[in-house]
Amino acid sequence: MQTIKVKTTEKQRMIDVTKQIQAQVKESGVTSGICTVFCPHTTAAVTLQENADPDVKLDMLDALDRAVPLKANYRHAEGNSAAHIKASMIGSSVSVFVENRKLVLGSWQAIFFCEFDGPRDRSLLVRVIPDRAA
């Protein structure tokens, strides 16, 4: 398992981490298998999403803000309940096939780290698992 460090600078941001993940895949030496990326934080998430148009990220964040406003009648004393809810909605992990030592992603897909409670120093855990048949 490898760790990728992510330093966030804003309260809410989506950061493309595909290149860092791809570097871990290449370094692993696994030709064919699966790569799992896990976010070990309760106010951050990881997702697959379009990377061609930056407005998609903004639209996603705007939609999440409408669905889960920053201020509401939350009970959590730390004041970051919206971040916890958004992280659960997006999810804590993604898995991507690996072929020829490369991530198998669609034409427009990228792996994004989603920060909902920054700025913070964060981590993503990456494990590349080889196919038994390979």
Secondary structure, DSSP 8 states (H G I E B T S, - for coil): -EEEEEE--SSSEEEE-HHHHHHHHHHHT-SEEEEEEE---SSEEEEEEE-S-HHHHHHHHHHHHHHS-SSSS---TTS-HHHHHHHHHH-SEEEEEEETTEE---TTEEEEEEESS-S-EEEEEEEEEE-S--
